[in-house]
Amino acid sequence: MKKRMFSVFICMALCLSLLPTTVLAGDTVSFIEYSWNKDTSTLTSATKSVSDYTTITNSTTNWNNTATGWYVAQGDVTIGSETVPQSVTVNGDVRLILADGCTLTVNGGIQVAEGNSLIIYGQSGGTGQLIANAASGSHNAGIGGNGSENSDGETAGTITIHGGQVTATGDGDVFEYSGAGIGGGGGNPAGSGGTVIIYGGQVTATGGSRGSGIGGGGSPVRVGSGGDGGTVTIYGGTVTATGSVGAGIGGGSGGDGGTITIHGGTVTATGSGGAGIGGGYSGSGGTIIIHGGTVNATVRVGHGAGIGGGGGGDGGTTTIHGGTITIHGGTVTAAASSNGAGIGGGGTNSGNGGSGGNITISGGTVTATSNGGAGIGGGSGGNGGTVIISGGTVTATGGGVGIGGGISGSGSFSTGTSGSAVIFASSNSGNAIPDNDDTSSWQGVIFQGNKGNVYGTSVTPIEDFTIPADKTLVIEEGKTLILSQGVALTNNGILTISQNATLTNEGVLITKGTLTNGGAIQNKGAIVYYETKPEGVTGSGSVFDGDSPVPYVDETGALQTCSDYTLVTSDVTQWTGDTESGWYVAVGKITLGSRAAVTGDVRLILTDGCTLTVNSGIQVDGNNSLTIYGQKDGSGTVNATGASGNAGIGGGYQGSGGTVIISGGTVNATGSVNGAGSVNGAGIGGGAGGSGGMVTISGGTVNATGGTISAGIGAGGITASGNFGSGGTIIISGGTVTATGKAIGNDTSLTLSPKAGEKIAARAGDSESGATPLAGSPFATETKITDLVSGQKYFHSQVEKITYTVTVQASEGGTATADKTTAAEGEVITLTATPDSGYHFTGWTSSNGGSFADASGSSTTFTMPAGDVTVTANFARNSSGSSDPTYSVTLPGEVEGGTVTANKRYAEKGETFPFTVTPDEGWELDTLTVTDRSGKKLEVTHKGGGVYAFQMPAGQVEIEISFREVKPEPLPFTDVREDTWYSEAVRYVYEHGLMAGTGAATFGPDVTTSRSMIATILWRIAGSPVVNYAMNFSDVPQDQWYSEAVRWATSEGVVSGYGDGSFGTNDPITREQFALMLWRLAQNQGYDVSVGENTNILSYTDVSEVSEYAIPALQWAVGAGIISGTGDGSTLSPQGQATRAQAAVMLMWFCEKYVTW
């Protein structure tokens, strides 16, 4: 019995050994699956796993879905050999996982015929390799259909690649029926490409001599016998496809391009006789649509188009079409080496080239070149087809024409009625765009050769562009060129704005060449100029001298400057500290479409009011570092959002963060969240699976957001692999910091290190609403708080000033009060001392430093020291060397129209008693009597300046007074009627000496105010102080009426210069700029500006026009009643120029609220 059982076991073992190796449920293998989000045009990933699958061995050659349909390649596996090839056949729907580190080599190729499908997945590292080589002489595709020399080649099935490294090579030499790298087999006719979908990974596909890299198989017969490209869709990854007589991507030799759609990724496609992307030799381009990505399509030799039709022998009677080509975005480079078009029709030696077909470009950066054909349009001798370019930045350089037909004058060119493209068209013959008889219908910025013009009444390009050094752009009369937010124009050549023409800049204008302004430049963004400052610039935007230093606030709060820097524009994505400088400056509104990479030690200055958006995050990893500075207002912002497992700022996928230092500005950093939260980069710190690095925050506002498995500041994570980096080291010494993400662990070193005179309040919790203060908060000394925040998902810290106690006491003989009982170092306290009868005040003293504005004044201010302090009011008994008694003086109570004040309420007999009479505005003294206790009137003497005095009798005295309203003298201005809304304000500023007339009888209420005028008015309000400050503005001579006012205003930071050595003396002031200056003056003078902190200005319909830097000032101004709505009250008109009437009203309201004359 035992022998029989043993025999059964041996038999079962032998039988199992003959079956494919299958892992039982529970032994899971992970993989990454991608999907395309149509709404956001982005790839999303999910980490999944499978437990029932077949492990591939060298004998696993029949892949089918009869069991699970899942196959896994692990380690090094080779099927077949070069001398004895063995192909793999896919039946049904099969899924292949390339485990990280594996190499699966199939010498004989993988047959995926029509009706079957193969989906290839990678793992998180993406290092698994598949090498599929079609057998020599087989005419097969590397992956796809089999070929035949005597019959039809097979059409490929559906081949989908999500990841890994896939290399596929088709079979066939120049005289044979050739298979594609991925796609159809060779034959007569050859097989088409089937359906190929690529989401990610690294794909290298090389066709046999006549087969395409990806697409149709090839045939030695020219027309109609090659396989068409089928349907090829690329969403991402790195794709390199090489054909020869077949296209790089598209048809095999003799085949059309099929339908090719590219959404993203990096695609390099190369043909010879065939197109780079499109038709094989003698094949039409098919339908080609490019939405995005980086696409390079070239033809090494032969007459194929870069993108479009393949070439054809001598041409004969063959019609070669460019097909239908549509480009919506991305970066596309298409180059033909001979007579084919860069984009469009193929060419021939005989001159019968292909037509351009239908070519539509609505976005992206497109460069198309050809030696003999059109840049965009027909091949040499071919019709130009129909070319519509409505958007993007397009450069077309041809041998015969730039855009149009290889046949002179053929084809049509248009831009659409709402075009926004920037087009550079040129040709070796000088015929840039033949179809130019009716340019009135064009819309865009179009260069023909070296001369460019704005076509259409108003044009708004949507992408950055540059005027080259050898080209001129003219904005002609009646035309407007608009640079919207996020768009930069760099002028290296000549930019001419004609009379009655306008350049509206809401983005960035960088002018290094010549700028001639005969019209208007309306600046709401940033202008950076070199050598010569543009003239006639109006608006609230910034103007920078590119050759002058840029100011910034360093880690200690000190103001510094940087002279050697690089301006950040949309194409500046490689930030390196290995250059002479390593400094980068962001101005205006800039968007980087790709990730910024930091190498070395890089410093970034966020200028006030700028917004830098980096859509794929900022890479700072390893030993690299990024330091972010703000300017004085701290209103510059950077928004960095990671993608593909990257941190918002920090490491890439599985990469640790480097060193990130933030000392100013607003930093919003969000880590990538892929695969339903399974692959997360930190907001600031590590990429998915990477450690946090070193993060130091000494100022600014920082908002860092991670995901469910990554920290706001710290490490990133990957769920499937369980790879969670350590949290790194975080030091916070200032600023306002908010971090949200994965629960903070003990592997994170978090230290609060407050600066002198400050403390840091911190709270943490599972969410913002559930956060509570940490034990010991606020922290006044350096404290490691890792244990206090461990396990919390939300963290917030902010700086508070350390406050000290001020105790006010009085010596015998009086009382003393203060308006505060606690204050921070440097804060100002108001003190009041009142003597008792028979005593007088002798002065203030302090127990612990600080300073008095006037230590001998009974009412004064005191500046708080760094510590608790006792302030004493000292009094002494009155004495004249005798024991004469004192008698009281009774002042009047509340009187309409004015007040009476005196320094004391007592005097000895015979003493002169002074008192001050102060009428209210618009009132004057009417009656004044002083009587003794018997009712007898005493003689009163007017000492001048409102001061009166009498000689004290031997008894009590009472003062009585009345005031009368004064009817104002009529203003001398004939242009200010009494019934206007600003007449009262004009009278106020005129009578207080703040503003004078524009002439003897005119005020000029509708005239705009200038920077020098406002500086002078604010200087007068401050008391016309004299300051010792070096002022070297080129447009402020030392002896002008406004010189001292400008000196004071710049020294106090109330008004600043442009940073180019000029003050902008006569430049007009906008309403928001005026509000900002008044706000700064109020702060400078120590006035309370808290009234506007929570004022809601969102109800104004034009609130979107308010510059970010001016928001706090306008909130204060509206809340304090200093500025009100315009028109019907629903608008603020922040960019409107402040007229003298508006300025008068704002000044009156400001002075009435704050200023004591």
QUIMOCOR-V959985 format. One line per field, one symbol per residue. phi: phi as a letter, one per 40 degrees, with the letter a starting at -180 (. if undefined). psi: psi as a letter, one per 30 degrees, with the letter a starting at -180 (. if undefined). burial: I if it has 24 or more other C-alpha atoms within 12 Angstrom, else O. Layout:
phi->???
psi->???
burial->???
//
This chain:
phi->.ccccccccccccccccccdcbccdhccbcabbbabcccbfbcbbbcbabbbabccbcbcbbcabccbgbbbbbgbbbbgaccbcacbbbbgbbbbbccdgcbbbbcigbcbcdgbabbbbbbccgbcbbbbbcccgcgcccbiccbacbaccccccbbbbcagbbbbbcbhccbbcbcccbicccibcccccgbbbbcagbbbbbccdbcccbhccbbccccgcccccgbbbbbagbbbbbbbccccbhccdgbccgbbbbcagbbbbbbbccccbhccdgbccgbbbbcagbbbbbbcagbccdbhcccaecgfbcbbbcgbbbbcagbbbbbbcbcccdbhccbaccgcccccgbbbbbagbbbbbacbcccbhccdgbccgbbbbbagbbbbbbccbcbicccdgcgbbabgcbcbcbbbbaaccgccbccbcbccccaibbbbgcbbbcbgcabbcbbcabccccbbbbccdgbbbbccdgbbbbbcbbbbbccgbbbbbbbbbbbbcbbbbbbbbcbbbbbbbbgbcccgcbhcccbbcccbcbcabcccgccbbbbbabccbcccbbcbccccbgbbbbbgbbbccbccbcbgbbbbbccdgcbbbbcbgbcbbfccabbbbbbdcgccbbbbbcafgccdbiccdgbcccbbbbbagbbbbbccbbffgcbbcccbhccdgbccgbbbbbagbbbbbbbcbbccbibbabcccgcbcccgbbbbbagbbbbbicdcbccbcbbbbccdgbbbcbaaicaccccbdccgcccbbcacbdccbdgccbbabacbccbbcbbbbbcchibabbcabbacdgcbbcbbbbcccgbbcbibbbcaggaccaccccbabbccccicabbbcbbbccabgbbccbbcbcccccbcgibbbacabaacdgccbcabbbccdgbacbbabbbcccgccccbbccgggcbaaccccicbbbbaabbcbccccccccbbcccccbccccccccccgcbbccacbbbgcccccbccccdcccccccgfccbbacbbccbbccbccbccccdcccccgcbbccgbgbbgdbccbccccccccccccccccgccbcdbdbccbccccbcccccdccddccdcccccgcbbcbgcgcbcfccccccccccccccccccccbcbc
psi->eeeeeeeeeeeeeeeefflkjkklkeilkllkkllkjeefhlkklkjllkfjlkkkafgjfjklgfcfgkkkkkajkkklleeiljlkkkkajkkkkjkkfljjkjjfljjilkflkkkkllaefgfkkkjjkkkkffgllejblllkffaklkklbkjkkfaajkkkklkkafgljkllejblllaillklfbkkkjeaajkjkkllefllekblllkfkdkfflklfbjkkkfaajkjkkacfllekbklkfllfbjkkjfaajkjkkldellekbklkgklfbjkkjfaajkjjlkelagllejblllkcfebgkkjlfajkkjfaajkkkkkfcfllekbllllfffilllfbjkkkglajkjklkeealekblljglkfajkjjflajkjjjleelejblfkkgllkklflfhkgljkjkllfffiejeigeifffljajkkjbfkllkklekkjkglklkjlfglkkkjlkflkkkjlkfkkkkjfckjkjlkglkjjjfckjjjfbkjjjgckjjjfckkklkdkkklgkllglkjkjfflkkllkaffgkkllkfjlkkjlfgjfjjkgfaedgkkkklajkkjflkkkkkajkkkkjlkfljjkjfgljjjlbglkkkkllaefggkkkjjjllhgllejblakgkllbkkkkflakjjkklkjlhhgfjkllekbkajfllfakkkjflakkjkkaafgllejbllljeefgjjllfakkkjfaakkkkkbkkklffkjjkkillkgllkkkllaflefgklklkfkkkflkkjgeffgkfkfkkkklkkkkklkkkklklkgalkllflflllkfkkkkkkkjllkgllkflklkfhalkkejffkfjalkkklilkkkkkkklkkkkgfahkllklkjllakkkfalkllflglllkfkkjllkkjllkgllkdkkkkkafggkklkkkjflggklllkkailkkkkklllkkkkkkklgkfgjlfglfgeeeeeefefggekalfaegkfhfgkllleeeeeeeeeeefghlkljkjjhkfgilfglfgeeeeeeeeffgeklaffgglfhegklkleeeeeeeeeeeeeeggljgffgegkjgffkfgfffkkeffeeeeeeeeefgfklllbgfflfhffkkjleeeeeeeeeeeefeekj.
burial->OOOOOOOOOOOOOOOOOOOIOIOOOOOOIIIIIIIIOOOOOIIIIIIIIIOIIIIIIIOIIIIIOOOIIIIIIIOIIIIIOOOOIIIIIIIIIIIIIIIIOIIIIIIIIIIIIIOIIIIIIIIIIIIIIIIIIIIIIIIIIIIIIIIIIOOIIIIIIIIIIIIIIIIIIIIIIIOIIIIIIIIIIIIIIIIIIIIIIIIIIIIIIIIIIIIIIIIIIIIIIIIIIIIIIIIIIIIIIIIIIIIIIIIIIIIIIIIIIIIIIIIIIIIIIIIIIIIIIIIIIIIIIIIIIIIIIIIIIIIIIIIIIIIIIIIIIIIOOIIIIIIIIIIIIIIIIIIIIIIIIIIIIIIIIOIIIIIIIIIIIIIIIIIIIIIIIIIIIIIIIIIIIIIIIIIIIIIIIIIIIIIIIIIIIIIIIIIIOIIIIIIIIIIOOOIIIIIIOOOOOIIIIIIIIIIIIIIIIIIIIIIIIIIIOOIIIIIIIOIIIIIIIIIIIIIIIIIIIIOOIIIIIIIIIIIIIIIIIOIIIIIIIIIIIIOOIIOOIIIIIIIIIIOOOIIIIIIOOOOOOIIOIIIIIIIIIIIIIOOOOIIIIIIIIIIIIIIIIIIIIIIIIIIIIIIIIIIIIIIIIIOIIIIIIIIIIIIIIIIIIIIIIIIIIIIIIIIIIIIIIIIIIIIIIIIIIIIOIIIIIIIIIIIIIIIIIIIIIIIIIIIIIIIIIIIIIIIIIIIIIOIIIIIIIIIIIIIIIIIIIIIIIOIIIIIIIIIOIIIIIIIIIIOOOOOOIIOOIIIIOOIIIIOIIIOIIIIIIIIIIIIIIIIIIIIOOIIIIIOOIIIIIIIIIIIIIIIIIIIIIIIIIIOOOIIIOOIOIIIIIIIIIIIIIIIIIIIOOIOOOOOOIIIIIIIIOOIOOIIIIIOIIIIIIOOOIIIIIIIOIOOIIOOIIIIIOOOOOIOOOOOOOOOIIIIIIOIIIIIIIIIOOOOOOOIOOOIIOOOOOIIIIIIIIIOIOIIIIOOOOOIIIOOIIIIIIIIIIIIIIIOOOOOOOOIOOOIIOOOOOIIIIIIIIIIIIIIIIIIIIIIIIOIIIIIIIIIIIIIIIIOIOOOOIOOOOOOOIOOIOOIOIIIIIIIIIIIIIIIIIIIIIOOOOOIIIIIIIIIIIIIIIIIIIIIOOIOOO
//
